[in-house]
Amino acid sequence: MTGPAARATPTIRPASADDAEAIAAVLTVALVDKYRPALGRRAADAVAGAVRAEAGAAGVGYFVAEHDGAVVGAAHLALDEGSGAGLVSGMAAVVGWPRALRAAAVLALVGEGPRAADVGYIDELAVAGGARRRGAGRSLLAACEECARAAGKRRLTLWVTSDNHGALALYRGAGFRAARRRRWLIRRLLFRAPGALYMEKTISPG
């Protein structure tokens, strides 16, 4: 497709539980190296269960990017330490508790760790391959920043694998800077990445 319609920036809106399957499809394809080791072939089903459990919960912000009525991108923003409580139970409702608990342990290896009270953490951001370079990633970041600002946060943070050059360019272009680097061995074996960068951006509370 060519012309103005192909170049149109996707619309950003808060997600609802009804978007769970579409969000899961985007996340588990774009972030396959993260979810396949944790959940195997049931990744999309399990992530959809987690999204259904968490969408609209206090301290959690899910946003989607839409183009022509289809979800082409998604972001997950955690605003407080208690957010994510529905993650395991949501997965367990789909794949059972043993697999959900195992997945939670694996995903914790690439998790944030303890969070300061002034931080909003972008746990995930992904855009479908065919929708990239249309502004969806930048717009999703802007939505997360606005949400964090309204919640009184002073910093926006995220982890990104050090070999994800497209994402690094996106985050740097949006004003994020690398605050520290994590090198790993077992995570490299699991997630096929040499390491990760913890990036942050200072924001002014609204």
Secondary structure by P-SEA (a helix, b strand, c coil): cccccccccbbbbbbcccaaaaaaaaaaaaaccccccccccaaaaaaaaaaaaccccccbbbbbbbcccccccbbbbbcccccccaaaaaaaacccaaaaaaaaaaaaaaccccccccbbbcccccccccccccaaaaaaaaaaaaaaaaaccccccccccccaaaaaaaaaaaccccccccccaaaaaacccccccbbbbbbbcc
